[in-house]
Every structure is written in C-alpha cells, then in structure tokens.
Amino acid sequence: MLSAQHRRALRLASGFLAPYRKQVVGALLALVVTAGITLSMGQGIRLLVDQGFMTRSVHLLNQSIGLFMLLVLGLAIGTFSRFYLVSWIGERVVADIRRQVFNHLVYLHPGFYEDNRSSEIQSRLTADTTLLQSVIGSSLSLFLRNALMVLGGIVLLFVTNPKLTSIVVVALPLVLAPILVFGRRVRSLSRQSQDRIADVGSYVSETLGQIKTVQAYNHQVQDERRFAVTVEQAFDTARKRIAQRAWLITLVIVLVLGAVGVMLWVGGMDVIAGRISGGELAAFVFYSLIVGSAFGTLSEVIGELQRAAGAAERIAELLRSQNIIQPPTSGLVTLPARVRGDLRLEGVRFSYPSRPDSFAVDGLDLTVKAGETLALVGPSGAGKSTVYDLLLRFYDPAQGRILIDEVPLTQLDPLDLRRHFALVSQNPALFFGTVEENIRYGNPDATAEQVREAARIAHAHDFIEKMPGGYQTHLGDGGLGLSGGQRQRLAIARALLVDAPILLLDEATSALDAQSEHLIQQALPNLMKNRTTLVIAHRLATVKNADRIAVMDQGKVVAVGTHQELVASNALYARLAALQFNTDRESAVD
C-alpha cells in the first residue's frame, strides 16, 4: 500500500503531467512497443536455434535473421521515440514546477521567510527539482519499462515452460522481501539526504553572500570548519542511503541470478533427456535474463523513486504554504487610480511571528493627513520600521486597524494597496542587472528619458554617466561595487520614477556623505511635493523641517509636534536632540 508521502508525490506529479497527456500517451505507447519487441526477441531466438541452426537450412536461417533485424529496427525507432518523449516531459514538467513554485513564493507574506531560510528554499527550487527532472525524464521510464519486462517475461516463461517457471515463482517472494524492507529505509534516508544537501547549499549561499564580512573578520578558518561539519553530515547520510541501496541490489542479483542458475541446470537436464528443444531452452534463458536484469534495474530505480518522493514532498510543502495576507473573500474595495494619501492607525498592536511574546507596536494611534510630511523618531526598537511593514500590509495587526483614505487595509487587495506607495529603505535593495533596469524596477514602462530625469533629481546622473556603460552598466548582486551613497541615490531615483502618492523614507539619507546628503535635502522638497511622506530618521537634522514629528518609544507614539515644540515639551526628544546637537535644550530650540 502506498504511503501518504508517495500519494502526495503522485498527486503532485499527475497534476503537472495532466496538460501533456498526448506526450505521456505517446511515451507510454513507445514504451509498451519497445518492451513488447524486446520480449518477442526470445521467440526469435527460439526460431533461430530450432529452424535455423538445428535444421541446417539456409533459407530458414535467412528468414530468421531477417525477422530478427526487423525487430531490431522496430526497437531502435521505438527507443528513440520513448527517449525523446520521456526526456521532453521531464524537462517540461520540471520547468513548470519551478515556475509555479517561484510564482507561489514571491506572493507569500514576509513572515514566511522569518521561519524559513531563503537559501534552503533556493535549494528546494534547484536541487530537488533537478532530481525530479532526472526521475521523470529517465528513472520513471526505466521503472515502467522494466516492470513491463518483468510481467511480460514471467508470462512468456509460463508459456515457454511451466515447469521451469515454477522455480521463478518460488524465488519471487525472496526477491520482493528485501525490496520492501530496504525500500522503506531508503525512503527515510533519501529525505534526510535531501535535507542535508539543502543545508550545504544554504551555508554556501549565506557565506558567499556576505564574503566581505567573512574576510573582514578573518572568519575563513571557522567557516571552513563549520562547512566541513555540514558536508560530512551530508556525506554520512548519503553513505547510509548508498549502503542500504547496495545491499538491496546485491541481494536481488544473488537471488535472481541464483534462480537462473538453477533453471539452467534443470533445463539442461531436460534438453539432454529430449523433453524440450534447444531453442526452447535458449528462449527460456533469454526471458530469465530479461526478468533477472529487469528486477535488478527495478531495485536500483526504486531507490531513485524513493529520493524523488522525498524531493516531491519538500516541493509540495512549499506549494502548500499559505499566504496569510490575502484579499478579502467578500467586501473587496478597489482604490482609485491615485489616492489622496490620508493614513490612520487606530489602537494597533502587533508582534512579529518570530517574537510572538513581544509587541513591536502596542496600542499605536497615529494620523497622517494627505500631503503632510510626518517624521518618526525614537530609539532603536521603538517600532518605527514596523509602522512601514504594517502600512504596506506585509503583516496584519493583531488588534486595531489601519486605514487609507478611510478604507481599512484588510478590505483591499495587497497589490492594489502597494501601488500607492514608494519605499526607500535604510539598506536599499538593488538587483543583478543594469542601472537602468534597477531604476525602472517599480515602473517597467518608463521611458529612458524619464529614467534619466529621476536620476538627475536624485543626483545620481553624474556618477552613472561616469560608469563604463553608463545606464547600461551591469551591477553585481545587491549592487556590489557601488558605494552606500550611490546605492541610496539609485533607490531614491527608483522611488521617484514610481510617482506614488505616498512616500516612505526609512533613513533614506543615512548612507550619504555630507555633500550628497546636502544635494538630496535640496531635492527632497520637489520629491515630497503633493505627496504624503513618512520619514524615519535617527539624525534629527534631517527632519527638523517636517510638518510634524511623532516621537515613538516602546511601540507607542508618546508625543507629536514640531521640532521646537518637542524640544520644549518632550523629555525623550529633548534628550535625543541634546545628544545629537551636543547642546542644551535652549540651543536645540534655536
């Protein structure tokens, strides 16, 4: 009986195979034809021996050889068709799986990636699907073909000589028992092996992705040791799996070929006694070898199928992952082409999934008027960046509600909501590709002139023009090779090009040198014009001119006002100002 894991793997495979029924039917037909031709060669051998060799007739020999060559030609054509179709199906199905898994992953809420390492997910998307491609495009075909050979061979063995076939029947349980016992062990070890391979890939991705930090701290020796442990764990699991498969194959070979040896002795005695002809014995030996080799191949392929079941289960786990941030099933509201930009948070409480006992925001109340610039200040961990996560609906609050233009975010499609925001984060994300592609990231239809104009406003145009390929210069992963200020200015240009009515700046000038910051501060009024703007800043000099400043502490807004009002009335803000401006309260007000 199939295990739950096998049933899930079969459901996954059948769902992806369904669109290619014609190719699957063609492959199965070619498989049946090739198996049938291979089995019929036994009868050809019998005719060749009894009517060609034994009769010493040249005519009958020519007929037998002609029939044999015809079978060879049919086998060649059938094998070509089977190999091409099966390989095509394997590649096509795996491409579909990768696309569907990726499409599913890019819509999952960010909380999913707090509990799952992205490097392990990457391993599932590459290593596991590659294994599935090998199985669907090769191993599964071998399994079906050899299963047919075993069944057809046993039938023809009975037809050829029932007495000798009884030996095969007696040997069958002895062969099936180790397959079942060792197969269960191989299945468990195969899943563990795939997990260990994922650990190796995850460690490589993590270490090489932070190579500057690794080398800056001379951490290579420790990484070598930790990676060696990870690799050895993967090897140890693989060694156990290989040992189980090796025992399985060895037992099958000994039992099957041992049975063939007994049959040859019994059949040889019958030929000597004249009870069967030499051709019948030759055919019987041929079928015995076919059945024996097919059993041996099945025992090998079953191990691959067990590994594939584990890989399919890991991929199915990703596809079963639920996106908890969804459009409402009823009462969906569609926002206009451009919202006014009114924002309101009412009694919002929220804790991150990885820290459920600690509220990042706790009873937060905040109102932002359309076109207003509101700065969020406060110590680290006050909940400022969490406000952005909630506004973009990366998460939903546990209590309270958030509204945009008086519409609760939970009544909106997240995609419809996010098109009204432009985000410039503290650590801007740049992607492998050209400078122009990175600026156009949020607005793929923007013209080249619009890209350049956004870069000019962000004061990025001059350094882009000095790059080897200008706007067509390819950036490394994460903008490798650019300074922090250059990356920040490209991110600002990208936000400009989106032209969204609500702008979220998270320490947008923190990585800039004094000159670049001065230029950006000059450009910010044009950037913020007619937009609702929220600014997170630790450096108070960058937010002194905001319409209002909200002081946050321990997930709450503790004061709201202008710079001068807060210095005079709020002890926390006054202390922050005094520390940064290195002066007393009266001088900070001035």
PyMOL commands that set and color helices and strands:
alter all, ss='L'
color gray80, all
select helices_A, chain A and resi 4-53+58-105+112-115+118-160+162-209+211-216+220-273+278-320+384-391+409-411+414-418+435-442+448-457+461-465+470-472+477-479+484-498+514-528+540-542+563-569+571-581+585-589
alter helices_A, ss='H'
color red, helices_A
select strands_A, chain A and resi 343-350+361-368+373-377+399-404+407-408+421-424+433-434+474-475+502-506+532-536+548-553+556-561
alter strands_A, ss='S'
color yellow, strands_A
deselect
rebuild
show_as cartoon
